[in-house]
Amino acid sequence: MYRHQSHLIDLWFEQQTHKPLVLRGARQVGKSTLIRLFAEQRKLELVELNFERNPEYADLFASNDPKQIVAAMRLMLNKSLRQGSSILFLDEIQAAPKTLASLRYFYEEMPNLHIIAAGSLLDFELASPSFSMPVGRISYMHLHPMNFTEFLRAVGEMSLAEYIETWQIDDDLPAPLHGKLMGLLRQCMAIGGMPEVVKSFAELSDYRQAEQIKQDLLATFTDDFAKYARNQDQELIRLAFRKAPTLIGRKVKYSEINKGMPTPRVAQALNQLDMARVIHKVLRSAANGIPLSAEENIKFLKLLFLDVGLVSTMMNVSWQALQEDLLLINQGALAEQWVGQELLSSLDAHLQPHLHYWAREAASSSAELDYVIEGDQPVAVEVKAGKSGSLKSLHLFIKEKRSPVAVRLNADIPSMMSDTHTLPDGSSRSYQLLSLPLYMAGQVRRLISS
């Protein structure tokens, strides 16, 4: 169950000066397991405090004196807790937010002690007006569900994972290999990237067992609603949770979630799910330059769900259905979910996760791009799950933004095409269209940088 973030934790551990590290992500994406495996592989003493299971541990941090806190933990837990050979792991830290605030004192007074904190509903505490964050004294790392190459490694396809991660635009990709990868992609879209589901499938190759685990995970997320919703909003959040997979790939209209509920209430329900990392908002950007967030419009958004496998379960998309053209499944929404999930996973893990799309609403020439990402300038990303499809919106974006490169993701083998378009001022502009198979979605950022 290899995770790419383990390499980043390695780098953090080796740094001469390091801040306490806070691992953020939704429930069940593997945060705790990642830390435990890292400590085991490094042969480090793991000192683990789970504040949800043992809330009394928070009292250890009442003094804000790191030396006194460490001395008390050594006695209470019978651990050596030595700098350089131990990791202090503070799990479910959102249950003891004052503990997170006290990490500033460890950074200032015991900088050589390696401390990692994790929390699945941490965003709610960070957004609280009463919470004081130790700005500049901690580092963040974001963890998502397993991506395609992590899935390949889990099911024993290590060589294929390395091949995809090192493939270059001018490399050949033989048709039989492409066919095998498309088959594994369909498998991954059915199973998804939640570690417990992937582990079960890797061991048993049993789709029914995987489905049962996914149903259990969905119930776990539902149980969480009571932790971050007011009583009167729990039913609305539950409704938004069920509706979210049906809205993937479309501009969100709040009336589609609950027609009779005031828009601010529905928007708040989506905000709660977004803060829990169960959904992710994709905001519209005018995309005239970098960063895309400088021109985002929060009034217009699309949604992604946490995991494509969970979406498959919630939409009753069977493994057999995924053998058909992916564009036909929920009008291509599953393919758009997949690409968005891979684009999020390929972001620098230290950055706040973010995605954008572009749209122009005009009577004569409306257009919408599935995604726009940041290269040297905004780069259009269009999802076409079949081998062909109209690229009208992509061409309009290229003309309007004078972009030199664009990306199409479909079911065909990779290709690069050069084309020239006439611009509104009469001049011409050449651009390159990089077509990649859907299983390369996680490599888009790497490839366009080259």
C-alpha positions as CSV (number, residue, x, y, z in Angstrom):
1,M,0.0,0.0,0.0
2,Y,2.6,2.5,-1.1
3,R,1.7,6.2,-0.9
4,H,3.6,8.9,-2.7
5,Q,3.4,11.1,0.4
6,S,5.7,8.7,2.2
7,H,8.6,10.2,0.1
8,L,7.6,13.7,1.2
9,I,7.6,12.6,4.9
10,D,11.0,11.1,4.3
11,L,12.3,14.5,3.1
12,W,10.6,16.3,6.1
13,F,12.2,13.8,8.6
14,E,15.7,14.3,7.1
15,Q,15.5,18.1,7.2
16,Q,17.9,19.7,9.7
17,T,15.2,22.1,10.8
18,H,11.6,21.1,10.5
19,K,8.2,22.3,11.7
20,P,5.6,20.0,13.2
21,L,3.7,18.5,10.3
22,V,-0.1,18.4,10.1
23,L,-1.6,15.8,7.7
24,R,-5.0,16.8,6.4
25,G,-7.6,14.9,4.5
26,A,-11.0,13.2,4.6
27,R,-11.8,10.3,6.8
28,Q,-10.4,6.9,5.8
29,V,-8.0,8.1,3.1
30,G,-5.1,6.5,5.0
31,K,-3.5,9.3,7.2
32,S,-2.9,7.2,10.3
33,T,-1.8,4.1,8.4
34,L,0.7,6.2,6.4
35,I,2.3,7.5,9.6
36,R,2.4,4.0,11.2
37,L,4.0,2.5,8.1
38,F,6.5,5.3,7.9
39,A,7.6,4.7,11.5
40,E,7.8,1.0,10.9
41,Q,9.9,1.3,7.8
42,R,12.2,3.7,9.5
43,K,12.4,1.6,12.6
44,L,11.3,4.6,14.7
45,E,9.6,4.5,18.1
46,L,6.0,5.6,17.4
47,V,4.3,7.5,20.3
48,E,0.7,7.7,19.3
49,L,-2.0,9.8,21.0
50,N,-5.6,9.5,19.7
51,F,-7.6,12.4,21.1
52,E,-10.9,11.1,19.9
53,R,-10.4,7.7,21.6
54,N,-8.7,9.2,24.7
55,P,-9.8,12.8,25.2
56,E,-8.0,12.9,28.5
57,Y,-4.6,13.1,26.6
58,A,-5.4,16.8,25.9
59,D,-4.7,17.6,29.6
60,L,-1.1,16.7,29.0
61,F,-0.7,19.8,26.9
62,A,-2.3,22.2,29.4
63,S,1.0,23.8,30.5
64,N,2.3,24.7,27.0
65,D,5.8,23.7,28.3
66,P,7.2,21.1,25.8
67,K,9.7,19.7,28.2
68,Q,7.1,19.2,30.9
69,I,4.7,17.7,28.3
70,V,7.3,15.2,27.0
71,A,8.3,14.2,30.6
72,A,4.7,13.5,31.4
73,M,4.1,11.5,28.2
74,R,7.2,9.4,28.9
75,L,5.9,8.4,32.3
76,M,2.3,7.9,31.2
77,L,3.0,5.9,28.1
78,N,6.2,4.2,29.1
79,K,8.0,5.5,26.0
80,S,11.4,7.0,25.5
81,L,10.3,9.7,23.1
82,R,13.8,10.7,22.0
83,Q,14.6,13.4,19.5
84,G,15.8,11.8,16.2
85,S,14.6,8.3,17.0
86,S,10.9,8.8,17.8
87,I,7.8,10.3,16.2
88,L,5.1,11.9,18.3
89,F,1.9,11.2,16.4
90,L,-1.2,13.3,17.5
91,D,-4.1,11.6,15.8
92,E,-7.7,13.0,15.5
93,I,-6.3,16.3,16.7
94,Q,-9.5,18.2,15.8
95,A,-10.9,16.7,19.0
96,A,-8.3,18.7,21.0
97,P,-7.8,21.9,19.0
98,K,-5.8,23.6,21.8
99,T,-3.2,20.9,21.4
100,L,-2.7,22.0,17.8
101,A,-2.2,25.6,18.9
102,S,0.5,24.5,21.4
103,L,2.7,23.1,18.7
104,R,4.2,26.5,18.2
105,Y,6.1,26.0,21.5
106,F,7.5,22.6,20.3
107,Y,8.8,24.3,17.2
108,E,10.4,27.1,19.2
109,E,11.8,25.1,22.2
110,M,12.2,21.5,20.9
111,P,12.7,21.8,17.2
112,N,14.5,18.5,16.8
113,L,11.5,16.4,18.0
114,H,9.6,15.0,15.1
115,I,5.8,15.7,15.5
116,I,3.1,14.7,13.1
117,A,-0.6,15.6,13.7
118,A,-3.6,14.3,11.7
119,G,-7.3,15.1,11.6
120,S,-10.1,14.3,9.3
121,L,-12.5,17.1,10.4
122,L,-9.7,19.6,11.1
123,D,-11.0,22.3,8.7
124,F,-13.9,23.0,11.0
125,E,-11.6,23.9,13.9
126,L,-9.3,25.9,11.6
127,A,-12.3,28.0,10.5
128,S,-13.5,28.6,14.0
129,P,-13.1,32.3,15.0
130,S,-12.0,31.3,18.5
131,F,-9.1,29.2,17.2
132,S,-5.6,30.7,17.1
133,M,-3.4,29.0,14.5
134,P,0.4,29.1,15.1
135,V,1.1,30.8,11.8
136,G,4.5,30.1,10.3
137,R,5.3,27.4,12.9
138,I,3.7,24.3,11.4
139,S,3.6,22.7,7.9
140,Y,0.6,21.2,6.1
141,M,0.4,18.1,3.9
142,H,-2.8,17.0,2.1
143,L,-3.7,13.4,1.5
144,H,-6.3,12.2,-1.0
145,P,-7.6,8.8,-2.0
146,M,-5.1,6.6,-3.7
147,N,-4.3,7.6,-7.3
148,F,-3.9,5.3,-10.3
149,T,-0.2,4.5,-10.0
150,E,-0.7,3.8,-6.3
151,F,-3.6,1.5,-7.2
152,L,-1.4,-0.3,-9.8
153,R,1.3,-0.9,-7.1
154,A,-1.3,-2.2,-4.7
155,V,-2.6,-4.8,-7.2
156,G,0.9,-5.9,-8.1
157,E,1.5,-3.9,-11.3
158,M,4.7,-2.1,-10.1
159,S,6.4,-2.0,-13.5
160,L,3.3,-0.4,-15.1
161,A,3.2,2.2,-12.4
162,E,6.8,3.2,-13.0
163,Y,6.3,3.1,-16.7
164,I,3.4,5.7,-16.5
165,E,5.3,7.9,-14.0
166,T,8.3,8.1,-16.4
167,W,6.6,8.1,-19.8
168,Q,7.5,11.1,-22.0
169,I,5.5,12.7,-24.8
170,D,7.8,11.3,-27.6
171,D,7.7,7.7,-26.2
172,D,5.8,5.1,-28.1
173,L,2.9,3.4,-26.2
174,P,2.1,0.0,-27.9
175,A,-1.6,-0.8,-28.5
176,P,-1.6,-4.0,-26.4
177,L,-0.1,-2.2,-23.4
178,H,-2.7,0.6,-23.9
179,G,-5.4,-2.0,-23.9
180,K,-4.2,-3.5,-20.6
181,L,-4.0,-0.1,-19.0
182,M,-7.5,0.8,-20.1
183,G,-8.7,-2.5,-18.5
184,L,-6.9,-1.6,-15.2
185,L,-8.4,1.9,-15.4
186,R,-11.9,0.5,-15.6
187,Q,-11.0,-1.8,-12.6
188,C,-9.7,1.2,-10.7
189,M,-12.8,3.3,-11.4
190,A,-15.0,0.5,-10.1
191,I,-12.9,0.0,-6.9
192,G,-11.8,3.6,-6.3
193,G,-8.9,4.8,-4.2
194,M,-10.1,4.4,-0.6
195,P,-7.2,2.4,0.9
196,E,-9.3,-0.2,2.8
197,V,-11.3,-1.0,-0.4
198,V,-8.1,-1.2,-2.5
199,K,-6.4,-3.5,0.1
200,S,-9.3,-5.8,0.2
201,F,-9.5,-6.0,-3.6
202,A,-5.8,-6.5,-4.0
203,E,-6.0,-9.5,-1.6
204,L,-9.2,-11.1,-2.6
205,S,-10.1,-9.8,-6.2
206,D,-13.7,-9.8,-4.9
207,Y,-15.9,-6.9,-6.3
208,R,-18.8,-7.9,-3.9
209,Q,-16.5,-7.5,-0.9
210,A,-15.2,-4.2,-2.2
211,E,-18.8,-3.0,-2.6
212,Q,-19.6,-3.9,1.0
213,I,-16.7,-2.0,2.3
214,K,-17.6,1.1,0.3
215,Q,-21.2,0.9,1.7
216,D,-19.7,0.8,5.2
217,L,-17.5,3.9,4.4
218,L,-20.5,5.8,3.1
219,A,-22.3,5.1,6.3
220,T,-19.3,6.4,8.3
221,F,-19.4,9.7,6.4
222,T,-23.2,9.9,7.1
223,D,-22.5,9.3,10.8
224,D,-20.2,12.3,10.8
225,F,-22.9,14.7,9.9
226,A,-23.9,15.0,13.5
227,K,-20.4,16.2,14.4
228,Y,-20.4,19.3,12.3
229,A,-24.0,20.2,11.5
230,R,-26.7,21.9,13.5
231,N,-29.6,19.5,14.3
232,Q,-31.9,21.2,11.8
233,D,-29.4,21.0,9.0
234,Q,-28.5,17.3,9.3
235,E,-31.2,16.2,6.9
236,L,-30.3,18.9,4.4
237,I,-26.6,17.8,4.5
238,R,-27.7,14.2,4.1
239,L,-29.7,15.2,1.0
240,A,-26.8,17.2,-0.4
241,F,-24.5,14.2,0.2
242,R,-26.8,11.9,-1.8
243,K,-27.3,14.4,-4.6
244,A,-23.7,15.4,-5.0
245,P,-22.7,12.4,-7.3
246,T,-25.6,13.3,-9.7
247,L,-24.3,16.9,-10.1
248,I,-20.7,16.0,-11.1
249,G,-19.8,17.8,-14.4
250,R,-22.6,20.3,-14.2
251,K,-22.9,23.8,-12.9
252,V,-24.5,23.6,-9.5
253,K,-28.1,24.9,-9.2
254,Y,-29.1,24.9,-5.5
255,S,-32.7,24.2,-6.5
256,E,-31.6,20.8,-7.7
257,I,-30.6,19.9,-4.2
258,N,-33.7,21.2,-2.4
259,K,-36.1,23.3,-4.3
260,G,-38.0,24.6,-1.3
261,M,-35.0,25.5,0.9
262,P,-33.4,29.0,0.9
263,T,-30.2,29.2,-1.2
264,P,-28.0,30.2,1.7
265,R,-29.0,27.1,3.7
266,V,-28.2,24.8,0.7
267,A,-24.9,26.6,0.1
268,Q,-24.0,26.2,3.7
269,A,-24.8,22.4,3.5
270,L,-22.4,22.1,0.6
271,N,-19.8,24.2,2.5
272,Q,-20.0,21.7,5.4
273,L,-19.4,18.7,3.1
274,D,-16.5,20.6,1.4
275,M,-14.9,21.3,4.8
276,A,-15.2,17.6,5.6
277,R,-13.4,16.9,2.3
278,V,-16.3,14.7,1.3
279,I,-16.9,16.9,-1.8
280,H,-14.7,19.4,-3.5
281,K,-15.8,22.6,-5.1
282,V,-14.5,23.3,-8.6
283,L,-14.8,27.1,-9.0
284,R,-15.1,29.1,-12.3
285,S,-12.1,31.2,-13.2
286,A,-11.9,33.8,-16.0
287,A,-8.4,32.3,-16.6
288,N,-6.7,35.3,-18.0
289,G,-3.5,34.6,-16.2
290,I,-1.8,32.9,-13.2
291,P,-2.9,32.3,-10.5
292,L,-6.3,31.1,-11.5
293,S,-7.7,31.9,-8.1
294,A,-7.2,35.6,-8.7
295,E,-10.1,35.6,-11.1
296,E,-12.3,32.9,-9.6
297,N,-16.0,33.5,-9.1
298,I,-17.5,31.7,-6.1
299,K,-21.0,32.1,-7.4
300,F,-20.4,29.5,-10.1
301,L,-19.2,26.1,-9.2
302,K,-19.2,22.4,-10.1
303,L,-18.7,19.5,-7.7
304,L,-16.4,16.6,-7.3
305,F,-17.0,13.8,-4.9
306,L,-14.3,12.4,-2.6
307,D,-13.7,9.2,-4.6
308,V,-14.6,7.7,-8.0
309,G,-15.3,4.3,-6.5
310,L,-17.7,5.7,-4.0
311,V,-19.4,7.6,-6.8
312,S,-19.7,4.3,-8.8
313,T,-21.4,2.7,-5.7
314,M,-23.8,5.6,-5.1
315,M,-24.8,5.7,-8.7
316,N,-25.2,1.9,-8.9
317,V,-22.6,1.7,-11.7
318,S,-21.5,-1.9,-11.8
319,W,-18.2,-3.4,-12.8
320,Q,-19.9,-4.8,-15.9
321,A,-21.2,-1.3,-16.9
322,L,-17.7,0.1,-16.8
323,Q,-16.7,-2.3,-19.7
324,E,-18.7,0.0,-22.0
325,D,-17.7,3.4,-23.4
326,L,-17.0,5.5,-20.3
327,L,-18.6,8.5,-22.0
328,L,-22.0,6.7,-21.8
329,I,-21.9,6.3,-18.1
330,N,-23.8,9.2,-16.4
331,Q,-23.2,11.3,-19.6
332,G,-19.4,11.2,-19.0
333,A,-19.6,12.5,-15.4
334,L,-17.7,9.5,-14.0
335,A,-14.8,10.2,-16.4
336,E,-14.9,13.9,-15.3
337,Q,-14.8,12.8,-11.7
338,W,-11.9,10.5,-12.4
339,V,-9.9,13.2,-14.1
340,G,-10.6,15.8,-11.4
341,Q,-9.6,13.4,-8.7
342,E,-6.3,12.7,-10.4
343,L,-5.6,16.4,-11.0
344,L,-6.1,17.1,-7.3
345,S,-3.9,14.2,-6.3
346,S,-1.1,15.5,-8.6
347,L,-1.0,18.9,-7.0
348,D,1.9,19.6,-4.7
349,A,0.8,18.0,-1.4
350,H,1.8,21.1,0.6
351,L,-0.7,23.3,-1.3
352,Q,-4.3,23.8,-0.5
353,P,-6.2,21.5,-2.9
354,H,-7.9,23.6,-5.6
355,L,-9.4,23.1,-9.1
356,H,-11.0,25.5,-11.6
357,Y,-13.1,25.4,-14.8
358,W,-13.7,28.0,-17.4
359,A,-17.0,29.0,-19.0
360,R,-18.4,31.7,-21.3
361,E,-22.1,32.3,-21.4
362,A,-23.0,34.1,-24.5
363,A,-26.1,33.9,-26.7
364,S,-24.2,33.1,-29.9
365,S,-21.1,31.3,-28.6
366,S,-21.4,29.8,-25.1
367,A,-18.5,27.5,-24.1
368,E,-17.4,25.5,-21.1
369,L,-14.1,23.7,-20.3
370,D,-14.1,20.8,-17.9
371,Y,-10.9,22.0,-16.2
372,V,-8.3,24.7,-16.4
373,I,-5.0,24.1,-14.6
374,E,-1.9,26.2,-14.1
375,G,1.2,25.8,-16.2
376,D,3.3,28.7,-17.3
377,Q,-0.1,30.1,-18.1
378,P,-3.7,28.7,-17.9
379,V,-3.9,25.3,-19.7
380,A,-7.2,23.9,-20.9
381,V,-8.1,20.3,-20.0
382,E,-11.0,18.7,-21.8
383,V,-12.4,15.3,-20.9
384,K,-13.7,13.2,-23.8
385,A,-14.2,9.7,-22.6
386,G,-14.6,8.3,-26.1
387,K,-11.9,8.3,-28.8
388,S,-13.3,11.4,-30.5
389,G,-15.6,14.3,-29.7
390,S,-16.1,18.0,-30.5
391,L,-13.5,20.4,-29.1
392,K,-15.4,23.6,-29.8
393,S,-15.0,25.0,-26.2
394,L,-11.3,24.2,-26.2
395,H,-10.7,26.0,-29.5
396,L,-12.6,29.0,-28.3
397,F,-10.5,29.1,-25.1
398,I,-7.3,28.9,-27.2
399,K,-8.4,31.7,-29.4
400,E,-9.5,34.0,-26.6
401,K,-6.6,33.3,-24.2
402,R,-3.9,32.8,-26.9
403,S,-2.8,29.6,-25.2
404,P,0.0,27.6,-26.8
405,V,-0.9,24.2,-25.4
406,A,-4.1,22.3,-24.5
407,V,-4.9,18.8,-23.2
408,R,-7.5,16.4,-24.2
409,L,-8.1,13.2,-22.2
410,N,-9.9,10.3,-23.9
411,A,-9.8,6.6,-24.5
412,D,-7.2,6.6,-27.3
413,I,-3.5,6.2,-27.3
414,P,-1.4,9.4,-26.8
415,S,-0.8,11.8,-29.6
416,M,0.4,15.4,-30.2
417,M,-1.2,17.6,-32.8
418,S,-0.1,21.1,-34.0
419,D,-2.7,23.4,-35.4
420,T,-3.1,27.1,-36.2
421,H,-6.2,29.3,-35.5
422,T,-7.1,32.7,-36.8
423,L,-7.5,35.2,-33.9
424,P,-10.1,37.9,-33.7
425,D,-7.6,40.6,-34.7
426,G,-6.8,38.7,-37.9
427,S,-3.5,37.3,-36.7
428,S,-2.9,33.6,-36.4
429,R,-1.8,31.5,-33.4
430,S,-0.2,28.1,-33.4
431,Y,-0.9,25.7,-30.5
432,Q,-0.2,22.1,-29.6
433,L,-3.0,19.7,-28.6
434,L,-1.7,16.9,-26.3
435,S,-4.1,14.0,-26.3
436,L,-3.7,11.5,-23.5
437,P,-5.5,8.4,-22.4
438,L,-7.6,8.8,-19.3
439,Y,-5.2,6.7,-17.2
440,M,-2.6,9.4,-17.8
441,A,-4.7,12.1,-16.0
442,G,-2.4,12.1,-13.0
443,Q,0.6,12.8,-15.3
444,V,-0.9,15.9,-17.0
445,R,0.9,18.5,-14.8
446,R,4.3,16.7,-15.3
447,L,3.9,16.3,-19.0
448,I,2.8,19.9,-19.8
449,S,5.8,21.2,-17.8
450,S,8.1,19.5,-20.3
